[in-house]
């Protein structure tokens, strides 16, 4: 396995809570896919999961040598969390083009959180 990029990000969970409280549907609709929103909403610590998934998206962008900007959509990266399976980054759209340009075949993702912070790391790999 050859690493072509590494990204990490940390978010302040109370800040994410404020964004959700102030802009609820608009914020969630812009940043999260329906599957991500449902997954986060159904968790006991939903704020922390929203923050962790957002941090994972940022980490994926960074692993590809980019950041969120015009032409790259938050929903281009979907963080799929299934029970007892490590999170998976599903990349589509212009971000997938960027991924292929970097020579990455897939992106490994891990995240963790506490009441105050959520952090995530993404590793873009060949093959």
C-alpha positions in Angstrom: 0.0 0.0 0.0 1.5 3.3 -1.1 0.4 6.5 0.7 -0.2 9.4 -1.7 -1.6 11.9 0.9 -2.4 12.4 4.5 -4.8 14.8 6.1 -6.0 15.6 9.6 -8.5 18.0 11.1 -9.9 18.9 14.5 -13.2 20.6 15.3 -14.7 22.3 18.3 -17.9 20.3 19.1 -19.7 23.3 20.8 -19.1 25.4 17.7 -20.8 22.7 15.6 -23.7 22.6 18.1 -24.1 26.4 17.6 -24.2 26.0 13.8 -26.8 23.3 14.1 -28.9 25.3 16.5 -28.8 28.5 14.4 -28.9 27.1 10.9 -30.2 23.5 11.4 -31.6 22.3 8.0 -29.6 24.7 5.9 -26.2 23.8 7.5 -26.9 20.1 7.7 -28.2 20.1 4.1 -25.1 21.8 2.8 -22.5 19.7 4.6 -24.0 16.2 5.1 -25.5 13.7 2.8 -28.9 12.3 3.9 -27.2 9.1 5.0 -24.7 11.0 7.1 -27.3 13.2 8.7 -29.5 10.2 9.6 -26.5 8.4 11.1 -25.5 11.4 13.2 -29.0 12.4 14.2 -29.7 8.9 15.6 -26.6 8.8 17.9 -26.7 9.6 21.6 -23.9 12.1 21.1 -25.2 13.5 17.9 -23.2 16.8 18.1 -19.9 14.9 18.4 -20.8 12.6 15.5 -21.7 15.6 13.3 -18.4 17.2 14.2 -16.4 13.9 13.6 -18.0 13.4 10.2 -17.3 17.0 9.2 -13.7 16.7 10.5 -13.4 13.5 8.4 -14.5 15.3 5.2 -12.0 18.1 5.9 -9.3 15.4 6.4 -10.2 13.8 3.1 -9.8 17.1 1.3 -6.4 17.7 2.9 -5.3 14.2 2.1 -5.9 15.1 -1.6 -4.0 18.3 -1.3 -7.0 20.6 -1.5 -9.6 22.2 0.8 -13.2 23.0 0.5 -13.6 25.6 -2.2 -15.6 26.5 -5.3 -16.0 23.4 -7.4 -15.5 21.0 -4.5 -18.7 20.1 -2.7 -19.0 18.9 0.9 -21.2 16.2 -0.4 -18.5 15.0 -2.7 -17.2 13.1 0.3 -19.6 10.8 2.1 -18.4 9.2 5.4 -20.1 5.9 5.6 -20.3 4.4 9.1 -21.6 1.0 9.5 -21.8 -1.0 12.7 -18.5 -2.8 13.5 -16.8 -1.6 10.4 -14.3 1.2 10.1 -15.6 4.4 8.5 -15.3 4.5 4.7 -14.9 7.6 2.6 -17.0 7.5 -0.6 -15.7 10.2 -3.0 -17.6 11.5 -6.0 -17.7 14.5 -8.3 -14.8 16.9 -8.7 -13.2 15.6 -5.5 -13.1 12.1 -7.1 -11.3 13.6 -10.1 -8.8 15.2 -7.7 -8.4 11.8 -6.1 -7.6 10.1 -9.4 -5.2 13.0 -10.4 -3.3 12.3 -7.1 -3.1 8.6 -8.0 -5.3 7.5 -5.1 -7.5 4.5 -5.4 -9.2 4.8 -1.9 -9.1 6.8 1.2 -8.8 5.4 4.7 -10.6 7.4 7.4 -10.5 7.3 11.2 -12.1 9.7 13.7 -12.5 10.2 17.4 -14.3 12.6 19.6 -14.8 13.9 23.1 -17.4 16.4 24.4 -15.2 19.3 23.3 -13.4 18.1 20.2 -13.7 15.8 17.2 -10.7 14.8 15.2 -10.2 12.8 12.0 -7.4 11.5 9.9 -7.6 10.5 6.2 -4.9 8.6 4.3 -5.2 8.5 0.5 -3.6 5.3 -0.9 -2.8 3.7 -4.2 -4.3 0.2 -4.7 
